[in-house]
Amino acid sequence: MLLIKSSPSVKQLLHLTSLRVRLTLGIAAMSILGLGGVVIWISWQMQSILVVTHKNNTSYIAERFPSDVEIYSDMVSLREGTQKAIDNLSNPQTLLWVKSPQGDIWSQSQVLKMGMRGNDLVSLTDISPQPELQRVNNRYWLLCSTKLVVKGVNLGNFYIAQDITRDQMMFWSVMRSLLIISVIATIFMTMAIAWYIQTSLTPLKRMSQMTQDICTETLGKVQIELENAPSEVKELAGTLQTTLTRLSDAWEDQRQLVSNVSHELRTPLTVVSGYLQSTLRRGNNLTDIQREALATASSEAERTVQLLQDLLDLARAENGGMYFHLETIVLNELLPEIAGMVHQYPIPVQISLPDDLIKVKGDKNRLKQVFLNLIDNGVKYSHSPEPIFLKLSQEKQQAKIEVCDRGVGIPLADQTRIFERFYRVDEARSRNVGGTGLGLSIVKTLVEGMGGTIKVVSQPDQGTIFTILFPLS
């Protein structure tokens, strides 16, 4: 059972296309809009209540003032009665004055007479009959004007100015506090949302990590384990688990089929190849056309037998049925032996050995198969008579063997796939040089089975270097 657990990296957390970032930003934006709307509505309501209260007071004074003037004028002169009515209704925040039809000040509050505040108010000429908020000399005033008619006499215009600066400043202070609280609340809310979304998406991240690490060897071992996950995620995990189980079964059936077919076909094809070769050796009365046809059939039969043998080797390796007879091998002695086995190749093989003996643990026959496959691969794809080099050296605590050729090379895009089964860089050339397309796949399987690693470096038309590393014995 393979359990996958992962933690998100900083790059994943900040990736703008990730679901976590999108959900966090989306919910945070909606929260900010909603909270901002509430703040704006509250401010509008508070401002309306503040202004309406003072407007009502102003309207009350405007309605009461003419009757007060009329009452006072029964006892004193009209001008004195007007002044008494103004003095009675005035206070430090409410200033009153009356202008005659000619524009002269008829009566005014004592504060205006003393010139202490509001001197610029009496000079205003565009004051509306309806109470309006205006800013004069850095103070907020609620102003209105009305016609003053007492006992049928037009005394001019009556003006009211209420100083609401203190209330307005208190309102702005409350709004600033409310704005700061809203920003802090938004930040904490966004952090809480981000944490909650991250926690909710943990099962999906675990599933994503599992799909990145999955391979054919672990298909049947992967087990998705989700704790406290939402029902939808559990359903998705169950579907994925079922799919992986089906893939594992299908892959196992495919490997078993390849193994069985390869095993069943190898014996009869070997017999056919033997009969064809025997016929060629003993067929003295064959025509040239017949001999050529039999030679072609024999060659194809041998190639098919080799293909089946390669498939059997790979199937055994995948099923754990390939066994290695590990022993201590002196590579300084093995490489010259391999070079002597390929003397019949049209391209010579040269070796480079260090003075010190280099020993590794491995299967001697499997190592020979590895190096012979690589040399054969280099011969097939070489376009120059330059020799193939086998270089042995020691790198830290590892033995390093390089197989170098001056062949056609491998494009960079294909270098990561050349160890795949049946993969060929150039199909047309591969058909001409022959081969099954399994040689490098078998090489990689054998090297890794003995605890080593293999890598390739190549440039088109410059050649290829296969590097094999084994731990020192």
C-alpha positions in Angstrom: 0.0 0.0 0.0 1.4 3.4 -1.0 0.1 6.3 1.0 0.8 9.8 -0.4 1.1 12.8 1.9 2.2 16.2 0.8 2.4 19.8 1.9 1.9 22.8 -0.4 4.9 24.8 -1.4 5.0 28.6 -1.4 4.9 28.6 -5.2 1.8 26.5 -5.2 0.2 28.7 -2.5 0.8 31.9 -4.6 0.0 30.5 -8.0 -2.8 32.7 -9.4 -4.3 29.9 -11.4 -4.7 27.6 -8.3 -8.1 26.8 -7.0 -7.1 27.9 -3.5 -6.1 31.3 -4.6 -9.1 31.8 -6.8 -11.5 30.8 -4.1 -9.7 32.9 -1.5 -9.7 36.0 -3.7 -13.3 35.5 -4.9 -14.7 35.1 -1.4 -12.5 37.9 0.0 -13.7 40.2 -2.8 -17.3 39.4 -2.2 -16.7 39.9 1.6 -15.1 43.3 0.9 -17.9 44.3 -1.3 -20.5 43.2 1.2 -18.8 44.8 4.1 -18.1 48.0 2.1 -21.7 48.2 1.2 -22.7 47.9 4.8 -20.3 50.6 5.8 -21.5 52.9 3.1 -25.2 52.3 4.0 -24.5 53.0 7.7 -22.6 56.2 6.9 -25.4 57.3 4.6 -28.0 56.6 7.3 -26.0 58.3 10.0 -25.5 61.4 7.8 -29.2 61.5 7.0 -30.2 61.2 10.6 -27.7 64.0 11.6 -28.8 66.3 8.9 -32.5 65.6 9.2 -32.4 66.4 12.9 -30.8 69.7 12.4 -33.1 70.4 9.4 -36.1 69.8 11.6 -34.8 72.3 14.2 -34.1 74.8 11.4 -37.6 74.4 10.0 -39.1 74.8 13.5 -37.3 78.1 14.0 -38.3 79.3 10.5 -42.0 78.6 11.3 -41.9 80.1 14.8 -39.9 83.2 14.2 -42.7 85.4 12.5 -45.2 84.7 15.3 -42.6 85.6 18.0 -41.8 88.9 16.2 -45.5 89.6 16.0 -45.9 89.0 19.8 -43.0 91.1 20.8 -44.0 93.9 18.4 -47.3 94.3 20.3 -45.2 95.6 23.3 -42.3 97.4 21.5 -41.5 98.6 18.1 -41.3 96.2 15.2 -37.5 96.4 15.0 -37.1 95.9 18.7 -39.5 93.0 18.6 -37.5 91.4 15.8 -34.3 91.7 17.8 -36.0 90.3 20.9 -37.2 87.3 18.9 -33.7 86.7 17.5 -32.1 86.9 20.9 -34.7 84.5 22.3 -34.0 81.9 19.5 -30.3 82.3 19.2 -27.6 80.2 20.9 -23.9 79.6 20.3 -24.7 77.1 17.5 -27.7 78.9 16.0 -27.2 82.3 14.4 -30.1 84.4 13.0 -30.3 87.7 11.1 -32.8 89.7 9.1 -32.0 91.7 6.0 -34.3 94.5 4.8 -35.6 94.5 1.3 -32.7 96.9 0.4 -30.1 94.3 1.7 -29.2 96.1 4.9 -28.9 94.2 8.2 -32.2 94.8 10.1 -31.5 92.6 13.2 -28.9 89.9 14.0 -27.7 87.7 16.8 -25.4 89.2 19.4 -22.5 86.9 18.3 -22.7 88.4 14.8 -22.9 91.9 16.3 -19.7 91.2 18.3 -18.0 89.9 15.2 -16.8 86.7 17.0 -17.9 84.2 14.3 -19.9 83.8 11.2 -18.9 87.2 9.7 -18.9 85.7 6.2 -22.3 84.3 6.7 -24.2 87.5 6.5 -22.6 88.3 3.2 -24.0 85.2 1.5 -26.7 86.0 -1.0 -27.5 82.5 -2.5 -29.0 80.8 0.5 -31.8 78.4 -0.4 -35.2 78.5 1.2 -34.7 74.8 2.0 -32.0 73.9 4.6 -28.7 73.0 2.9 -25.3 72.0 4.3 -22.5 74.3 3.3 -18.9 74.7 4.4 -17.9 78.2 5.3 -14.5 79.1 6.8 -13.7 75.5 7.4 -16.9 74.9 9.4 -20.1 73.1 8.5 -23.3 75.2 8.5 -26.9 74.3 7.8 -28.3 77.4 6.1 -31.7 78.4 5.0 -33.7 81.6 4.3 -37.3 82.7 4.2 -39.5 85.7 3.6 -40.3 87.6 6.9 -43.8 89.1 6.8 -45.3 90.5 10.1 -48.7 92.1 10.3 -48.8 92.4 6.5 -45.5 94.2 6.4 -42.6 92.7 4.4 -39.5 93.1 6.6 -37.2 91.4 4.2 -35.5 88.0 4.4 -34.9 86.0 7.5 -31.7 83.8 7.6 -30.9 80.8 9.9 -27.4 79.3 10.2 -26.8 76.3 12.4 -23.2 75.3 13.2 -23.0 71.5 13.1 -19.2 71.3 12.8 -18.9 69.4 16.0 -21.5 66.8 15.1 -20.0 66.5 11.5 -16.5 66.0 12.9 -17.8 63.4 15.3 -19.5 61.7 12.4 -16.2 61.6 10.4 -14.4 60.2 13.4 -16.9 57.4 13.8 -16.6 56.7 10.0 -12.8 56.5 10.2 -13.0 54.1 13.2 -15.6 52.0 11.3 -13.3 52.0 8.2 -10.3 50.8 10.2 -12.3 48.1 11.9 -13.7 47.0 8.5 -10.1 46.8 7.1 -8.9 44.8 10.1 -12.0 42.5 10.0 -11.4 42.0 6.2 -7.8 41.0 6.7 -8.6 38.5 9.5 -11.6 37.2 7.5 -9.4 36.7 4.4 -6.8 34.8 6.5 -9.5 32.6 8.0 -11.0 31.9 4.6 -7.6 31.0 3.1 -6.9 28.6 6.0 -10.3 27.0 5.7 -10.0 26.6 1.9 -6.5 25.2 2.3 -7.8 22.7 4.8 -10.7 21.8 2.6 -8.5 21.3 -0.5 -6.0 19.0 1.3 -7.6 15.8 0.0 -7.4 17.1 -3.6 -3.7 18.1 -3.1 -3.0 14.6 -1.8 -4.7 13.1 -4.8 -2.8 15.3 -7.1 0.5 14.3 -5.5 -0.4 10.7 -5.9 -1.1 11.0 -9.6 2.3 12.7 -10.1 4.2 9.8 -8.5 2.2 7.0 -10.0 3.8 4.5 -12.4 3.2 1.1 -13.7 5.0 -0.5 -10.8 2.8 1.2 -8.2 -0.6 1.0 -9.9 -1.7 -1.9 -7.7 -0.2 -0.5 -4.5 -1.7 3.0 -4.4 -4.4 3.4 -1.8 -6.1 6.8 -1.5 -6.7 7.5 2.2 -8.8 10.6 2.9 -9.8 11.6 6.4 -12.6 14.1 7.2 -13.0 14.9 3.5 -16.2 16.2 1.9 -18.5 13.6 0.5 -17.9 14.9 -3.1 -14.1 14.5 -2.7 -14.6 11.0 -1.2 -16.7 10.1 -4.2 -14.0 11.4 -6.6 -11.4 9.5 -4.6 -13.5 6.3 -4.9 -13.8 6.7 -8.6 -10.1 7.3 -9.0 -9.3 4.3 -6.8 -11.6 2.1 -9.0 -9.9 3.4 -12.1 -6.5 2.7 -10.8 -7.5 -0.8 -9.8 -8.9 -1.4 -13.3 -5.7 0.0 -14.9 -3.6 -2.2 -12.7 -5.6 -5.3 -13.6 -5.4 -4.4 -17.3 -1.7 -3.8 -17.1 -1.1 -7.1 -15.3 -3.2 -8.9 -18.0 -1.2 -7.2 -20.7 2.1 -8.2 -19.2 0.9 -11.8 -18.7 -0.4 -12.0 -22.3 3.0 -10.7 -23.6 4.8 -13.2 -21.5 2.6 -16.1 -22.5 2.5 -15.3 -26.2 6.3 -14.7 -26.3 6.9 -18.0 -24.5 4.5 -20.0 -26.7 5.8 -18.5 -30.0 9.5 -18.7 -29.3 9.7 -22.5 -29.5 7.9 -23.0 -32.8 9.7 -20.0 -34.4 13.1 -21.4 -33.2 12.2 -24.7 -34.9 11.2 -22.9 -38.1 14.4 -20.9 -38.1 16.4 -24.1 -37.6 14.7 -25.8 -40.5 15.3 -22.8 -42.8 19.0 -22.7 -41.9 19.3 -26.5 -42.4 17.6 -26.2 -45.8 19.9 -23.4 -46.8 23.0 -25.5 -45.8 21.8 -28.6 -47.6 19.9 -27.2 -50.5 22.5 -27.5 -53.3 19.9 -27.6 -56.0 18.2 -24.4 -54.9 18.0 -21.5 -57.4 19.3 -18.1 -56.5 15.8 -16.8 -56.1 14.8 -19.6 -53.8 18.0 -19.3 -51.7 17.4 -15.5 -51.4 13.8 -16.1 -50.3 14.9 -18.7 -47.7 17.7 -16.5 -46.4 15.2 -13.6 -46.0 12.7 -15.9 -44.2 15.5 -17.2 -41.9 16.7 -13.7 -41.1 13.2 -12.5 -40.2 12.6 -15.7 -38.1 15.8 -15.0 -36.1 14.8 -11.4 -35.6 11.3 -12.4 -34.4 12.9 -15.0 -32.0 15.2 -12.3 -30.6 12.2 -10.0 -30.2 10.3 -12.6 -28.3 13.3 -13.3 -26.1 13.6 -9.6 -25.4 9.9 -9.4 -24.5 10.3 -12.4 -22.2 13.3 -10.7 -20.4 11.3 -7.5 -19.9 8.2 -9.4 -18.7 10.4 -11.4 -16.2 12.0 -8.2 -14.9 8.6 -6.5 -14.4 7.2 -9.5 -12.6 10.2 -9.9 -10.4 11.2 -13.1 -12.2 14.6 -11.9 -13.5 17.3 -13.1 -11.1 20.9 -11.9 -11.0 23.9 -13.9 -9.9 25.7 -11.2 -8.2 29.5 -11.5 -7.7 32.5 -9.3 -7.5 33.6 -8.4 -11.0 36.8 -6.6 -12.0 35.8 -4.3 -14.7 39.4 -3.9 -15.8 39.2 -7.5 -16.9 35.6 -7.6 -18.2 35.9 -4.8 -20.7 38.8 -6.2 -22.7 36.9 -9.5 -22.8 33.9 -7.7 -24.3 36.1 -5.9 -26.8 37.4 -9.2 -28.0 33.8 -10.5 -28.5 33.0 -7.8 -31.1 36.1 -8.0 -33.3 33.9 -9.0 -36.2 32.2 -5.6 -36.3 33.1 -3.2 -39.1 33.9 -0.5 -36.6 36.7 -1.2 -34.1 36.2 -1.0 -30.4 38.9 0.6 -28.2 39.0 0.6 -24.4 40.5 3.0 -21.9 41.4 1.5 -18.5 42.8 3.1 -15.3 45.8 1.8 -13.5 43.8 0.9 -10.3 41.5 -2.1 -10.3 37.8 -1.2 -10.2 35.5 -3.8 -8.7 31.7 -3.8 -8.6 28.9 -6.3 -7.6 27.0 -7.6 -10.6 26.0 -10.4 -12.9 28.8 -11.0 -15.3 26.6 -12.4 -18.1 24.0 -9.6 -17.7 26.8 -7.0 -17.8 28.1 -8.5 -21.0 24.6 -8.2 -22.5 24.4 -4.6 -21.4 27.7 -3.5 -23.1 27.2 -5.7 -26.2 23.8 -4.0 -26.7 25.3 -0.6 -26.4 28.1 -1.4 -28.7 25.7 -2.9 -31.2 23.6 0.2 -31.0 26.6 2.4 -31.6 27.7 0.4 -34.7 24.2 0.5 -36.2 23.9 4.3 -36.0 27.5 5.3 -36.8 28.2 7.0 -40.1 32.0 7.2 -39.7 34.8 4.7 -39.4 35.9 6.2 -36.1 36.1 3.6 -33.3 33.7 3.1 -30.4 35.3 3.8 -27.1 34.8 2.0 -23.8 36.2 4.2 -21.0 36.5 3.0 -17.4 37.1 5.4 -14.5 36.2 6.0 -10.9 34.0 8.9 -9.8 33.8 9.3 -6.0 32.5 5.9 -4.7 31.2 4.8 -8.1 32.5 3.0 -11.1 31.9 4.9 -14.3 31.8 3.3 -17.7 31.2 5.4 -20.8 30.3 4.0 -24.2 31.1 6.7 -26.8 30.4 6.6 -30.5 30.6 9.1 -33.4 27.2 8.3 -34.8 24.2 10.3 -36.0 23.4 11.4 -32.5 20.1 11.7 -30.7 17.9 14.9 -30.8 17.4 16.5 -27.3 13.6 16.0 -27.5 14.1 12.2 -28.0 16.8 11.6 -25.3 14.2 11.2 -22.5 12.3 8.5 -24.5 15.0 6.3 -26.0 14.7 3.9 -23.1 11.0 3.3 -23.8 9.9 0.1 -25.4 9.8 0.1 -29.2 10.7 3.8 -29.3 12.8 4.7 -32.4 14.2 8.1 -33.1 14.3 7.6 -36.9 11.8 4.9 -38.1 13.2 4.9 -41.6 16.8 4.4 -40.5 15.7 1.8 -37.9 14.1 -0.3 -40.5 17.3 -0.3 -42.5 19.6 -1.2 -39.7 17.2 -3.8 -38.1 16.7 -4.3 -34.4 13.6 -4.8 -32.3 13.5 -1.4 -30.5 13.8 -3.1 -27.1 17.6 -3.1 -26.8 18.0 0.1 -24.8 14.9 -0.7 -22.7 16.5 -4.0 -21.7 19.8 -2.2 -21.0 18.1 0.2 -18.6 16.2 -2.7 -16.9 19.4 -4.8 -16.4 21.5 -1.8 -15.1 18.9 -0.7 -12.6 18.2 -4.4 -11.6 21.9 -4.6 -10.6 21.8 -1.3 -8.6 23.2 1.0 -11.2 22.1 4.0 -13.2 22.4 4.9 -16.9 22.1 8.2 -18.6 22.8 9.6 -22.1 24.3 12.7 -23.6 24.1 13.3 -27.3 24.3 15.9 -30.1 23.0 15.3 -33.6 25.8 14.4 -36.0 28.3 14.6 -33.1 27.8 11.2 -31.5 26.4 9.7 -28.3 27.8 8.9 -24.9 26.0 6.4 -22.6 27.3 6.6 -19.0 26.7 3.8 -16.6 27.4 4.1 -12.9 27.7 1.3 -10.4 28.6 1.4 -6.6 32.1 0.2 -5.9 32.3 -3.3 -4.4 
